Amino acid sequence: DGDSMIDAHIEDGDMVIAERANTAKDGQIVIAQVDGECTMKYFRQVGSKAWLEPANKNFSPIFPENDLQIIAIIKGVVRKY
């Protein structure tokens, strides 16, 4: 739920198809646990620094304070009408 990924055409109420993974490449949309909370965002990495970036300019990037774990990589979106 939420609208942090609307510019990636993932809207509130959509269902996603995800493949379980514990690593991701820069630019992939992931489900991740960051500092104990789960979220879906773009995974960004430069060198050893990794963070999560929303697809909505009204939201700020999430820089982990302690922990960032990749849970799955998004492979598709299903929208109910």
Backbone torsions as a table, in degrees:
resi	resn	phi	psi	omega
1	ASP	NA	166.9	-178.9
2	GLY	103.7	175.6	-177.9
3	ASP	-127.5	25.9	-179.8
4	SER	-74.4	-10.6	-178.5
5	MET	-119.3	21.3	-175.1
6	ILE	-63.7	-31.6	179.3
7	ASP	-75.1	-7.6	172.3
8	ALA	-100.5	11.0	179.3
9	HIS	63.8	33.1	172.6
10	ILE	-115.2	111.8	-173.7
11	GLU	-109.0	162.8	176.9
12	ASP	-55.8	127.7	-179.0
13	GLY	97.3	-14.7	176.1
14	ASP	-68.1	153.6	172.0
15	MET	-106.3	142.4	178.9
16	VAL	-113.0	150.1	172.8
17	ILE	-100.9	121.4	-174.8
18	ALA	-126.4	145.1	175.7
19	GLU	-108.5	122.9	-179.4
20	ARG	-57.8	133.4	179.8
21	ALA	-158.3	156.7	175.3
22	ASN	-116.8	3.9	173.2
23	THR	-136.5	158.6	178.7
24	ALA	-146.8	160.5	175.6
25	LYS	-98.4	152.0	177.7
26	ASP	-52.9	128.4	177.8
27	GLY	97.7	-10.8	178.3
28	GLN	-78.4	147.7	173.5
29	ILE	-85.5	129.3	-174.3
30	VAL	-129.9	159.9	162.4
31	ILE	-100.9	126.2	-174.9
32	ALA	-138.2	156.8	171.8
33	GLN	-107.9	119.4	-179.4
34	VAL	-122.2	119.7	-179.0
35	ASP	48.9	40.8	174.0
36	GLY	90.5	-3.0	179.9
37	GLU	-119.2	140.4	179.6
38	CYS	-89.7	144.2	179.3
39	THR	-156.5	164.2	174.9
40	MET	-120.1	121.2	-177.6
41	LYS	-154.0	173.4	169.3
42	TYR	-71.9	136.8	174.2
43	PHE	-88.4	129.5	177.5
44	ARG	-125.1	139.0	179.4
45	GLN	-148.3	131.0	172.8
46	VAL	-129.8	113.7	-174.6
47	GLY	61.9	-127.1	179.6
48	SER	-94.2	-1.8	-179.5
49	LYS	-90.2	124.8	-179.5
50	ALA	-126.0	145.4	177.2
51	TRP	-153.3	173.5	-180.0
52	LEU	-115.0	136.4	-175.7
53	GLU	-122.9	124.7	177.8
54	PRO	-73.9	160.9	176.2
55	ALA	-105.3	52.9	178.1
56	ASN	-158.8	119.8	-175.1
57	LYS	-63.3	-13.9	179.6
58	ASN	-82.5	-3.8	179.9
59	PHE	-115.2	151.0	179.8
60	SER	-95.7	153.2	173.7
61	PRO	-60.2	155.0	178.4
62	ILE	-109.2	114.1	176.5
63	PHE	-102.6	118.1	-176.8
64	PRO	-64.1	137.2	175.4
65	GLU	-84.1	-35.8	-176.9
66	ASN	-127.9	-45.6	-167.7
67	ASP	-146.7	137.9	173.9
68	LEU	-136.0	116.4	-179.9
69	GLN	-122.6	128.3	174.8
70	ILE	-79.6	132.2	178.2
71	ILE	-105.1	-41.1	-177.1
72	ALA	-159.8	160.5	175.7
73	ILE	-110.9	133.0	-179.4
74	ILE	-74.5	129.7	-178.9
75	LYS	-111.2	-21.3	-178.3
76	GLY	-168.8	167.6	-179.4
77	VAL	-131.3	137.8	177.2
78	VAL	-120.1	126.2	179.6
79	ARG	-113.0	130.7	175.1
80	LYS	-91.7	137.0	176.8
81	TYR	-111.0	NA	NA
